[in-house]
């Protein structure tokens, strides 16, 4: 890790002299930084006048990137701790569905259903971790089982209870709820109204919202994403717990021997991954007002892809939350940007695969420089 | 040091290289974007892609087809927002779930983009949103009409092979069919999944557990093709009453050989082709048909399969 190298002034014959330029350059996020610059340069050149960089366009790829960021933070910390969570996508569908059942079918107030959903989902995350620790099975298998179990319930429950697979009406049921607003609401509306008034951003030309700005605030989804990235980064790099996460993922046995509570760290990271998935689900449900059995399909892989683009090691013990956030940004910008650039949409996966491959190659190269391995 | 920087620059170039060929020269003409809810795996939408491409060519306008890769409707909402931000003349979209999609569609309309609802949705919702019109086949009514037809043929029970269980309109088809027959849907609808082998085996399992089933209803080529194989395997082909929604290569063969009694053709070609023609003429000359357009249902039976066979899977 970059921060482990003491400053050059304290000369110590055991520490190799490294130029400050090289030190600033060589960090786990480097791949993500280079990639971010590359994709923005590319889309500025080829999709500048396509609407990608007007207020609506920026909001569009920002929201998509923020979605990836929320789940990438959880996946990143868990991956550094040496484990996988493949149940993230199903957890998103499941969390959304139980919120819908609590608020619409059972008629609970929105804040209560959101609290209850967080408790249930974090408990399931904890269960995931507990099974992995107790049985010693690979987390890949255990969470794969939960991928199916949770998705199955997400389809089964609404069909039995409401006889349909999409439950709507959450918006009306959660109208004015203080906690629902913290997930589905928007802030800084006044600023955007002002920007619309002075003509800095476009306004609606017709309909009931005529004269209002086309972008009417920053969605709470983005605030959550930024908040989680900051929290994850501080936790990982500035606290004792962060060192434990690295240790647990690097060499669990050695960490245990030196007194790190490896089991507790791993289980807590599983719970955090479930927490992030639930944040994603609540934001989505509160924004769109409905929960569907197909929500969150394949999101676990999107989270892992973002983390890997961001420079984390699949085998654990190495990675960075900022890198994962940049990975999510690259992923979101490329996904939406290809549409803006007018690329045939069926080629999207080809680009994704190519970017993933090059990100991993670049990151491996950077890591070899940092750790000195051959 | 230099080699490091050089390598980084090289890597960045290589990452960007495949994207270079991606940008297309935009034509001067009008631009229309079709957004569907179908996952990549749904081959039925190929007809839609061909239909909109042909319309774009004939009218001299730029057309694009977009869909959420996994069929996740929340992703579809983002695609509509994206389409709207890219400033087209019009958006043609399905209304797979009004809760999710109304907001983005409403914003598109309010920001000056004309919208036509196609395929999934209904005329009332299209009017409420302020869309120009609805082009498609009302699903429940189509299922109901098929149910009445089957009732006339003496059917009293059926199996609905639902390969897209999370899509409400799929269930409306099964529900309409049951109501047309005058029976309760109950457990007669199965969640078949999208994988051909799984669909085939689930149909086999259901039919061996319920051998008295009178009829099979499939909801499109995705479920019909494996069901045809299943019926061949258990010997029920030609004996059990078999109706299906939508057409495709195998379905047409099945109708010809008498295994499938009828197919309900909603003529997807028209759902993609007509909105482009309607909107182009609206934007060029200000003319607009005064009503919604029903592209279906039409029952396709063994009589008169010529054109359908020729263009099945391409334009039919």
Interface residues (C-beta under 8 A of the other chain):
Chain A: X19 X22 X25 X30 X34 X35 X37 X38 X39 X41 X42 X46 X47 X50 X51 X52 X54 X56 X57 X59 X60 X61 X63 X64 X155 X164 X165 X166 X168 X169 X171 X202 X204 X205 X206 X207 X208 X209 X210 X214 X284 X288 X289 X290 X292 X293 X294 X295 X296 X297 X298 X336 X338 X339 X340 X341 X342 X343 X345 X346 X347 X348 X349 X350 X351 X354 X355 X358 X359 X361 X362 X365 X369
Chain B: X1 X4 X7 X8 X11 X12 X14 X15 X16 X18 X19 X20 X22 X23 X24 X26 X40 X64 X65 X66 X67 X69 X70 X71 X72 X73 X74 X77 X78 X79 X81 X82 X83 X84 X85 X86 X87 X97 X98 X99 X100 X103 X106 X107 X109 X110 X111 X112 X130 X165 X166 X167 X168 X171 X191
